[in-house]
């Protein structure tokens, strides 16, 4: 007799399930809305290393070179970074300038520019070096790519006048907007036999480790300047 009052049994059960269905639908829509509101996880930052033998890993096993050690240090710091290899042994600033567009063809989010050592070894006019570095920095700035510019000191055998003109190039360029600056890439490593290969010019694995450790805070600051999206 109780079933005679109100809705029939099966219909009453169906109606009873409607609030639960409504709640489930509401939760599903809410989750979907949250998923739409949260952007997809960004991929790794593409970090270009435009340099010469010092960043190309001359004389070293791949794992001991600057790029590999830097990538490992960044990964240990929780940074997702993909190194774009733009370093070629023997390159001058003119060489780096000439191939920059090709190196950037696959894109880059930030850049380390380490060039000038071979200009100094060849006695290239510092004004020419400055023009090349300026063109490189102009190209990167036009693409809104923040830069860490690594300086170099002139070889002592070139004389004091050349050294002053050479070293001042990096100092002038260091004041450009969007440029972080490290005055001497080989700081703490140059002229230390324990940190260099037999040629006395290129760092050994321990020397590279010293360079990476010293530059790591600057590189992390550089990555922090990368604009999302």
Buried (B, 14 or more C-beta within 10 A) or exposed (E): EEEEEEEEEEEEEEEEEEEEEEEEEEEEEEEEEEEEEEEEEEEEBBBBBBBBBBBBBBBBEEEBBBBBBBBEBBEEEEBEBEBBBBBBBEBBBBBBBEEBEEBBEEEBBBBBBBBBBBBBBEBBEBEBBBBBBBBBBEBBBEEEBBBBBBBBBBBEEBEEEBBEBBBEBBEEBBEBEEBBBBBBBBBEBBEBEEBBBEEEBBBBBBBBBBBBEBBBEBBBEBBEBBEEE
